[in-house]
Amino acid sequence: MDLITVLGPTATGKTQFAVQLANITGGEIISADSRQVYRGMDIGTGKDLSDYTVNGKSIPYHLIDIVDAGEKYNVFRYQSDFLEVYNKLKSKNVLPVLCGGSGMYIEAVLKGYKLINVPVNEELRMSLEKYSLPELEQKLKQYKNLHNKTDVDTKKRAIRAVEIAEYYKTHPDIDFSFPEIKSLIFGIKFERETVKERITYRLKERLRQGMIDEVEALQKQGINTDTLEYYGLEYKFIAKFLKKELSYNQMVEKLNVAIHQFSKRQMTWFRKMERQGFKIYWIDGELPDDKKISTAMGIIKTYSSL
């Protein structure tokens, strides 16, 4: 076992669980969250950095707050950053604990995809600008099966996805090798209705904590509305509220629904991973923390003895 992975849909408490596991095993956390990489995007991404302290002991974490808000981070950069941290921890005989809900990032590491930094193709982008988002989605389907809607959340993302797919198609000799990493995978799950309740409660809490102020602060730093909408969910809908395109109640309602839909897409991705051969040990989120940990440690001991 090279790695422990903790995954699950949003609002299931996977970070707390992963941190407790890291505390017991002497491990360190490697985040697999596509938005927590950004500095200044704290409440909206649910960093909850206080979760990384157990009984007064700070558990080291990596790949959080590593780029400025406004930058465009991607899976290619994540793979490179992950490997750097992973190799460093392994050289110190520290067990890495990968934790997050970004299925694409997790799978890119566990499945060993070697991605490349696809250059911008201005000519192709200009030719794609005339198409609507649904038309771009259809074009993308000509290249690959769409397992989730992340690539077509916005027109910009869809154009970039087509650009990447076209580059791969026209460069068949690319080296996609990636080191094989053997991971024990845990998932935290609740009944669907419970997840909905947890999402709604957490959204209200984040709004109370100042999530709108956070988005306003990002705007004052010069981050435009298009970029905020690119980051999706909380940033997208609050940006629309600040532009007065939505009332407060409309923003909350639409955002709540969008997060529920996002949670379902996350589970769809994890189920796809299972169909592809990944064994995920699902742990009931309703269990007390000590029972969750004891269950996981039992699996770890059995796995390690194989």
N, C-alpha and C positions, 0 to 999 in steps of 0.2 A: 504494500500500500504506500503510494507516494504522497497521497493527498486525501483529505476529508473534504467533501463538498456538502454544503447545506443550502438547499433551495426551497422554493415555495412561492406561492402568489403573494402579492402585497398584503400587508396588515396581518400576517400570521405569526409574528414574533420570532422569525428565523434568526435575526441578528443576536438577540439575547441568548437563544439556544446555542448558536455557533460560538459565542464568546464564552459561555460556560464550558463547552467542550474544549475550547482552546485552553482555558484555565486549568482544566484537569489534565490534559495531555501535554501541557507545556508548549502549545502551539501558538501561532500568530495568524491573524485574520488577513486574507486577501479579498478585498471587496470585488464583487461581480455586479456592480450597479452602474448602468451607463450614464447616470446623471450625477451620482455622488462624487464623480471625479472633479466636478466644478467647484471652485472656491466661491463663497458668497451665495450659493444655492443650498441652503441648509434646511429650512423648514419644509419647503416644497418637495425636497427629495427625501425627507425623513432620515437625515443622518443620525439623529439621536445619539450623539457621541458619548453621552453619559452611559449608554448601554455597554461601553467597552471597559467599564470598571466593575470588578467583582470583589466584594468584601474589601474595598479600599485599594485593590490591586488593579493597575491599569494593564489591559491586554493590548499589545501592539497591533496596529492595523495599517494596511497599505492600500494604495490606489484610491484614496479618498482625498479630496482637496489637492489635486496634482496639476490642474490647469485652470486658467482664469475663465470665469464666465464670459461668454461671447465667442469662445473658440469652438471649433467643430471637432469633437473627439469621435473616434470610430473604432470598429472591431480590430482593424489592422494595428492601430496604436495600442489597443488594449492587449493584444497578444504579445507584442514586444515588451510592454511594461510588465505584464504578468510574468513572462519568462525571466526577466531581470530579477524581480522580487523572488520568484520561486527558486531560482538557482542560488540566490544569496542565502535563503533560508535553509535549503537542503545542504549547502556547504557548511552550515553551522549546526547541522543535525536537528533543526527545528521543524516540526510538523506544520505544513501550511494547511490552513482551514479556509477553503474558498466559500464565500457566502454571498448570496444575492438572488435577485429575481430576474435578471436580464438573461433570458434563456439563450439568446444568440451568443453572448459573451461566454457563458458557461460551456455551451456546446463547442464553441470554437477552440476552447482549451482542451476539453475532455475528448473530443473527437479528433483532435490533432489537425485541424484545418490550418494550412499555412496560407494566410492571405497576403496580398501585396498592396502597396500604396498606389492605387490606380490614379494616373495623372488626369488632369482636367482636359476634356475634349470640347473646346469652345464651339467648334463647328457643329458637333453632334448636339450640344446643348441648345444652340440657336434653332436647330431644326426641330427639336422636341418642344420648344416653347409654345408652338401653335396648338399643341394638343391639350385637351382637358385632363383632369386628374383620372377620371374613369378610363379614358383612352390610353393614358400612360400605364395604367394598371394592366390593361389588356396587352399592351406591348411587352411589359415585363413578364407576363405569363408565357410569352413565346420563348423566353429564355429559361424559365425555371418555374417550379411549383411554388406558390406563395403559401407558406405555412402560417404566416401571421400578416398583419396589416402594417407593421412598422415601416416598411419601405414605401408605403403609399399613404402615410398620414398627411403629408403635404405634397404640393406639386414639386417643390424643390427636392424633397427626398426621393420622389418617384423618378425625377430626371436623373439624379445621381445614381439611383439603383440601376436604371437602364444603361447609364454610362459604364458602370462597373461590369454589368453582365456582358455588354458588347466587347469590352476590353478582354475579358476572360475568353470569350468566344473567338476573338481574333488573335489570341496569344496562347495557343494550346500547349506550348512547350514550357510554361511557367512551372517552377519548382514549388510544389505545395507541401513539401515534407515538414514535419513538426514532430518533436520528441513525443514518444508514447508515455502517457501519464496514467498510472493506475490509481483510480480513486474509489473510495467507499462513499456512496451518495445517500444522504438523508434528506427527506422532504418533510415539511411541516404542513399538515392539512387540517381543515375544519370542514364541517358541513357548509354547503353553499350559502344558506341563509345566515349562518353565523359569520361567515366572511363578509357578507353584505353589511351586517350590523357593525362589525368592527371597522370596516372602511368608512361608513357614515360617521361613526363616533370619532374616528381619528381625523377625518376631514374637519369636523366642527372644532376639534381641539387645535388643529394647525391654524385655522382661521383665527381662533382666539389668541394664539401665540404670536400672531403678527405676520402671517404669510403674505397678506396683501402689501404690507409695509416692505417686506423683502423684495417683492417684485418691483415696487416703486423705486427702491434703492438701486436695483439693477438697471432700471431705466435711466436713473440719474447718472449712472456710470457710463452711459452711452450705448447700452445694449438696446437695439431697436426691437420693435414689435415682431418683425419677421423672425428674428433669432429666438425671441421668447416663445413664439408659437412653434418653432422648430423643436424646442425642448419638450413640448407637449404637455398634456394634462394640466397640472396646477398652473404652470406658467402660461400656457396657451389661453386658458379660460379667464384667468385673472387679467391678462393683457387685454382681452376683449372687453372685460368689465371696465378697466381703466380708460379704454377708448370710448366708453359709453355705448358699445355695441350690444351689451347685455346689462340688465339690471342686476343688483346684488343677488336677489332670489333666483333669477334665471341662471346666473353664473354658478351658484351653489348647486342648483338642481342638475344642470348639464354636466358639471364637473363630477358630481357624485355618480351619475350614470356612466360617464366616461371611465372613471376608475373601476367601477364594477365590470365594465366590458374589458378593460385592460387585464383585470384579474383573471377573467375567463380565458383570455388569450394566453396568459402565462401558463395556466393549467393545460391548455391545448398543446402548448410547446413541450411541457414536461411529459405529457402522455405520449407525444410523438417520440421523444427520446426513449421512453420505455419500449415502444414498438420497434425502435431501431436497435434494441439490445441492451440499453443501460438499465441496470438494476437499481431501483430507487427504494430505499427502506422508508416507507411513510410512517410518520409518528403522529399520533393523535394530539392535536394542539390543545385539546381540553384537559390533557393529563397535567398534574402538578409538575412544576419544573424539575423536582428531584426524580420523579418517575420518568420523565422524558430522558433525562441524562442517564439514569441507570439502565434504561432500555437501550439507549445508544451505546453505552459502554459495553453492554453484553454482546451486542452485534460486533463492535470493534474487536473484542477479544476473540470471538469466534472467527471473524474474518482474518485476523492476524495469525491464527494458528493453522489456517488452511495451507 
